[in-house]
Amino acid sequence: MGFMSTVPALWRLLQCIRRYYNSKMWFPHLVNGGKYAFTVLHYMMLSIWQRNTGSQPAKAAFIAVASINSIYVTVWDIAMDWSLLDPYAKHPFLRKDLGYKKVWPYYLAMFLDPLLRCDWFFYVVYTGKTQHSTILPFLLACGEVLRRFMWSFFRMENEHVGKYVHFQPFYQPFLCVNC
């Protein structure tokens, strides 16, 4: 993995810094940038630990950074990207306006997202297994594809609901000012 796994998060971190520079709004740009900084740290610590598999301090540092990163990105996904976790919504911890009539997909996504974000746990548990280098990354990559599909699905739904509810087209009658 190494450095190449950090490139997408590094790129997004630089985009967040640039957006802050242009807008001078620390929220959401620097907070979102923090999410990508922890993702870069996550992959760096994973690489360091994989190079020094017997090192307990490297393992502990990886687990600490990976735990913080998982919590950070999960809360961002659910609260910011999907606009869920509203305790005062009609359906607890969803949002006021939903794009789908059924609520179970939202709750399922809120349950699956943290599980799929904690894929690093399998690297810790199955460190010494012989097939670790082939089967585990394949299964984790399949889980990541599922998570990204689910994220995109609910992100687009959130954007659609936000634009539909807040910017509904309205009929404006023709006004003749100088008729």
C-alpha positions in Angstrom: 0.0 0.0 0.0 2.4 2.7 1.2 2.2 6.3 0.0 -0.1 5.6 -2.9 -3.0 4.8 -0.6 -2.7 8.3 0.9 -2.8 10.2 -2.4 -6.7 10.5 -2.8 -7.1 11.7 0.8 -4.1 14.0 0.5 -5.6 15.5 -2.7 -8.9 16.1 -0.9 -7.1 17.6 2.1 -5.4 20.1 -0.2 -8.8 20.9 -1.8 -10.3 21.6 1.6 -7.4 23.9 2.5 -7.9 25.7 -0.8 -11.6 26.1 -0.2 -10.8 27.5 3.3 -8.3 29.9 1.7 -10.8 31.2 -0.8 -13.8 31.4 1.6 -12.2 32.0 5.0 -14.9 29.7 6.4 -13.2 27.3 8.8 -16.4 25.3 9.0 -17.0 23.1 7.1 -13.7 23.3 5.1 -11.1 22.9 7.8 -13.2 20.4 9.7 -13.6 18.4 6.5 -9.9 18.7 5.9 -9.3 17.2 9.4 -11.2 14.2 8.3 -8.8 13.7 5.3 -5.8 14.4 7.5 -6.8 11.6 9.8 -7.3 9.4 6.8 -3.8 10.1 5.6 -2.5 9.3 9.1 -4.5 6.1 9.1 -2.9 4.8 6.0 0.6 6.0 7.1 0.3 4.2 10.4 -1.0 1.1 8.7 2.1 1.1 6.4 4.4 1.7 9.3 2.8 -1.1 11.3 2.8 -3.5 8.3 6.6 -2.9 7.9 7.2 -3.5 11.6 4.6 -6.2 12.4 6.3 -7.2 15.7 6.3 -3.6 17.0 3.6 -3.2 19.7 3.9 0.7 19.8 3.3 0.8 16.0 0.3 -1.5 16.4 -1.1 0.6 19.3 -0.6 3.8 17.3 -2.3 2.3 14.3 -5.3 1.2 16.4 -5.6 4.6 18.0 -5.4 6.6 14.8 -7.7 4.1 13.0 -10.3 4.3 15.8 -10.3 8.1 15.8 -10.5 8.2 12.0 -13.4 5.7 11.9 -15.4 7.7 14.4 -14.6 11.0 12.6 -15.5 9.9 9.1 -18.6 8.0 10.2 -20.0 11.0 12.1 -19.2 13.2 9.0 -20.9 10.7 6.6 -24.1 10.4 8.7 -24.4 14.0 10.0 -22.9 16.1 7.3 -23.1 14.2 4.0 -26.5 12.6 4.6 -27.9 15.2 7.0 -29.2 12.6 9.4 -29.0 12.3 13.2 -31.7 14.9 13.9 -33.1 13.9 17.3 -36.2 16.1 16.7 -37.2 14.6 13.4 -40.5 12.7 12.9 -38.4 9.5 12.8 -35.7 9.7 15.5 -32.2 10.5 14.3 -33.2 10.8 10.6 -34.2 14.2 9.2 -37.4 16.2 8.7 -37.7 15.6 5.0 -36.9 12.2 3.5 -36.7 11.1 -0.1 -38.1 7.6 0.5 -41.3 6.5 2.2 -39.7 3.7 4.1 -37.3 4.5 6.9 -35.5 1.2 7.2 -32.9 1.9 4.5 -31.8 5.0 6.4 -31.4 3.1 9.7 -29.7 0.2 7.8 -27.2 2.6 6.3 -26.6 4.2 9.7 -25.8 0.8 11.0 -23.7 -0.5 8.1 -21.6 2.7 7.6 -19.7 2.4 10.9 -19.2 -1.3 10.4 -17.8 -0.9 6.9 -15.6 2.1 8.1 -14.0 -0.2 10.7 -12.5 -2.6 8.1 -9.1 -1.9 9.6 -10.1 -4.1 12.5 -9.6 -7.2 10.3 -6.0 -6.2 9.7 -5.4 -6.3 13.4 -7.2 -9.6 14.0 -5.9 -11.6 11.0 -2.3 -10.3 11.0 -0.6 -13.7 11.1 -2.8 -15.7 8.7 -1.2 -17.1 5.6 -4.0 -16.0 3.2 -4.1 -12.5 4.7 -2.4 -11.0 1.7 -4.9 -12.2 -0.9 -8.4 -13.0 0.5 -8.7 -10.3 3.2 -7.9 -7.3 1.0 -10.3 -8.6 -1.7 -13.1 -8.9 0.8 -12.4 -5.6 2.4 -12.3 -4.0 -1.1 -15.7 -5.5 -1.9 -17.0 -4.0 1.4 -15.5 -0.6 0.5 -17.3 -0.7 -2.9 -20.6 -1.4 -1.1 -19.9 1.4 1.4 -19.1 3.9 -1.4 -22.2 2.9 -3.3 -24.3 3.3 -0.2 -22.7 6.7 0.6 -23.3 7.9 -3.0 -26.9 6.7 -2.9 -27.7 8.6 0.3 -25.6 11.6 -0.6 -27.6 12.1 -3.9 -30.8 11.5 -2.0 -29.9 14.2 0.5 -29.0 16.7 -2.2 -32.2 16.0 -4.1 -34.4 16.4 -1.0 -32.5 19.6 -0.1 -32.9 21.1 -3.5 -36.5 20.0 -4.0 -37.8 21.2 -0.6 -35.9 24.5 -0.4 -35.9 25.5 -4.1 -39.3 24.4 -5.4 -40.2 26.2 -8.6 -43.2 28.5 -8.1 -45.5 30.2 -10.5 -45.0 33.9 -10.8 -47.7 35.6 -12.7 -46.8 38.1 -15.4 -46.9 41.6 -13.9 -47.5 44.5 -16.3 -45.7 47.5 -14.8 -46.1 50.0 -17.6 -49.1 48.6 -19.5 
